[in-house]
Amino acid sequence: MCGIVGYIGEGQAADIILDALKRLEYRGYDSSGIATLEQNALHLTRAVGKLSHLEAALQSKPQAGQIGIGHTRWATHGGVTEANAHPHVAGNKVAIVHNGIIENYAELKTELQAKGHEFSSQTDSEVLAHLFLDALGQGQTGSAAMQAVLAKIKGAFALAVMLQEAPDQLFVARNASPLAIGIEDGLICVASDAMAMAHLTRNVIYLKDGDYAALGVDDVQIYDRDGQRANREVIRTTASPALIDKGGFRHFMEKEIHEQPEAIAHTISAMTAADGALRTGLSEADLSDIQHLVILAAGTSNYAGQIGRYWLEDIAGIPVSVETASEYRYRAPAHLAGGAVIAISQSGESLDTLMALRHAREKGMKVIAIVNVPESSIAREADVILPTRAGPEIGVASTKAFTAQLTVLFALAVDFGRAKARLSAEDVAELQQKLLAVPGAVGAAIASFEQVQPVAQHLKKTPSCLFLGRGRLYPLALEAALKLKELSYIHAEGFAAGEMKHGPIALIEDELPVICLLDEDTLSAKTISNLKEAEARGATIILIATQTIAKQVDFASFKVVIEDCDPLLAPIILAVPAQILAYQTAFEKGTDVDQPRNLAKSVTVE
């Protein structure tokens, strides 16, 4: 994932920032750069490829300054070029580094170009630099300029800004993308991961969503999203080094829930070609020749595959079957010619999925792997790797790897649809824009922790509950039930809402929690009818839904409501409050959230 570093102090900023960026190399990147400010002049060095290329460039042309910002980038908007690498500079007055996606960058760029601004890259990030330049031109400075820029942009982001007119300050902000401030005598630093600055300080402030700040060595001013001064706790990590790894959160799972906007954004970058178009990396021949797909996966990855089947069949018209990996090779599966298998695994080491993959290969099937660890066994044995760039996932219960897998599957459906001429260029562009909006929507959904709290308080007392969903949300109901039972040890089952009358309705008794995932699609009215049947029989109705459709369910005892979103991508966004529900319920019960009993992160035995 992209990495941000900033520094003000007595040392040479370029050297210190380069060292910090090396500590972020594990996150992956395709280009990097450092900007410093000295004697009222901005200095910039960028390079494509490994940090060794940036280091060599700095050695050949040293870059002075005791204030600076640096970045490692995964390409999202625009290809892997030096011009697209960060930092971006505007008018020799502004330098900026940015993680995330600015959803409305195209319209902002058009407005800025109409004012005479000239752009040198294909990125959404450069728009931010010019927005600051525009604000400066209107007489706004420092924090006022930051507030003006934040009022115009939409999306999930973290950013750090250096201004020529403020040679002793950095300006930073975050929304659904991590950013931490480090404080020590004689220096101030900032990074997207506190590990990057652990060698500089153990005093860390974690900004909250919507926060922005003006940072100086002796003056840290933090503001909330309303522009009011905010006090954020300084965590002294010496007493508990694990707090650095957990980012100030109580558990790795909580941290990983919050990391999803960034994980999705960087996974989108892996599905983006050099020209900025949505592409998976499958060859045109493969996309044209593959006539059907078999998805092999276990657990959460299997449910991701089931959601992906809806997209692949609807968008691309490709027949898809989803197989439980541990069953697949033991039932002598029969396949038609022209097929391929997609093996999905977070770790890439799941033995069930690996053995199923090998069986498929023996049957002559092409193997595609969706994995989070590119050096894993499944990745090594696949013909094609479609990477999820979720970063390390420590919590046993998968969160960010799941939504990253869904991101890849949606991109794959669009790529197949394009190659098979089911989608026009305009259709592909529209779907790509919808996908680019997902990190911001997921960031907004993370704010549902407070809504979930009373539901978790209620659920912790129940021995059993049901989850319902329909269409693309049916597999999500299965995943939500899995999350609750593996974390809180509450018996939970997921069903297709339309199947209630075919048996499961017999389970309903007074106060049985029935949790429904609902969005505004063509099946929502039918699902609401199913809920009314359950409510009439004494069930306690709990709704996890988008805003407009939630208003139609006035009989629900509890509601967790997120902003309206495109029903096509609702499974990714509604996954977040479902994850939060499982997490909060487990926390209320006092179970081991990160390491539930009897479970392992990677299942390497049969």
Phi, psi and omega in degrees: 000153181303149180235135177248138173221141173220153184209140167225130179180204183263346181274177175283115189300318185300317180294317182292318181292320178300317178298319179294320178298326178298330179286348178256005184299330182299339181284344181087153180185166176234353175201168183205170179187161179221136172239138176230165180232125179214133179048046174070016179234137176273136177240138187224132172226130180225156180206149175268144177095209186291160179298338177299329177291320177293318180299317179296320179296321179289328178291323180285333179219084183305148186238111185275166177132145180253012172222139181190169176225149179219167188201143164245134191240139160258130183294128172241299174258117180088154185285185181273090180224161178296324180296329181272349179291156176265160357290159173253139183241139178232125175061019184056022180239340185227135170232139186218145168236147191210134168250149176106198183226129173266107189295323185258028184296326185297314180290325177294321179297318179298317179298317181291321178296324178296336178271359178102004179287136179248135185250146181244002181226175177259008191272158170286333184294323181298332177302322179299316180301318181286331174297319176294318179300320179295319179295321178297322179294339178264010175090003178273139182229157172051235183297328178295321177295318178300314181299321179294319179292315181298329180292340185261338189260152177235142175137188175256130186200157162225141183211152174228136188232139175239129183245136178303323184282351181232073189290355181241016184223150166243148179240128186227159177202158176213149171210104177065021174218134192291147175202131181233150179249134176250137184234132176206159178302124176085002178204157170224140179220165181215147180201154176284345177220124184299338178299332182293336184240016181296333179281348181260323183199156173249003179265110190235136171246127176261117178291149175264163179305133180090349180287149166221160187209152170251122189244126171227163183304322183248010185207113177243116180244117183247137180235148175273182185296343178267004180083011179268142178302137184232143174259122178242135186297136171271120180264122176270102190281354179300321182292331181214088182304334181297337179298331176295312182295323182274357177063028180085359179273164182288326183220159174299322181298318179298316178299316184289330172300315181289339181277357187297320177303317180290318180299319179292317180300318182285333174290323174301321180298326178291340180258022183240128181281172183299332180271007178089358181278153178286114180217150183262341185102350171292142180291158178299325179296315179297315182299325180280322188278328182292124185254339176206160185231144172240120179264126181247124182192167179230151174058227182302321180296327177295319180291326173299318178298322180294322175293318179301327178301319178301315181293313184297321181282321182286312186278319187255345180071024181262127175296135184226136168242146180244121186249138169289118190304320184290345179260333193306304188282351181265357182248016178050061183295144177252137182227148173280161177293156177085018182254168176217156176251148173244113177266124182245126180203132176296305185282334187075010183237003180301118187296320179302314182289322179297316181291324176296319177301314181296323178296318179296320179297320178299332179273006176087015182274141172288143185245123175247134181243132170252106187223158179261350182236100187293344179266006187286169181299314181297319178297318182294330184265358181274156173282325181223136177250128172250103189279142164262129181259058182276346186076175182303133177243113187268317180301137181298319179282116185290137178232287185290331176293324179296310182290331174291321176298318178297322179300315179296317182296322177294315178299322179296319178298318179294319181295318176296317181299322177294310185295329181266013174061027173272341180239137173279169176301324179292321178298315181298316180298321180294317180293324177297318178296322177297319179293322179295338179278349186294316180304319178295319179293322177294320176301320178293323181292332179298337179290001183277005178308316183294320178295326185285333188308309179295330177293317179297320177300323179287315186292331185299342181267351187267146177274343187202154175202165180241143173245137180236146174201164181221149181063226181297341180272352176296309176298330177293326175298322176296317180294319180296320177295318178300314181301315183295316184287325182285335181265318187255352181065022173271133177295125182217140178231145176250140181222153166291130186304323180291346180273354182307316185286352180263022176146305185300337180298340178293341180282343187286129175220175184307129174069012174294124179290126173243113186255121185244133173264124190217135171227175185271082176237188185291345182257000187297322180297319178295320180295319178299322176298318176299321179293322178297322177298319179292319180295324180295339181260013172101001181292149171270115186271126178239126187247130168244107195209165173279161195300309186294314183289332180298330180294339182275354182249076184279357182260003180287139177283327179223145176226135169244112191245131174246170180296151176301145179215169177294125181305332181300323183253009181302327180301326180291317187282319179288344175299329186294306178296332176294320177295317181297321179300314179296317180297310184295322180295317178297319179297318179296326180279344179083021178279169180279101188294313185283333181225074180301153185300144174069005185246152175232155181295318181235122182269106185248020175228158174268000000 
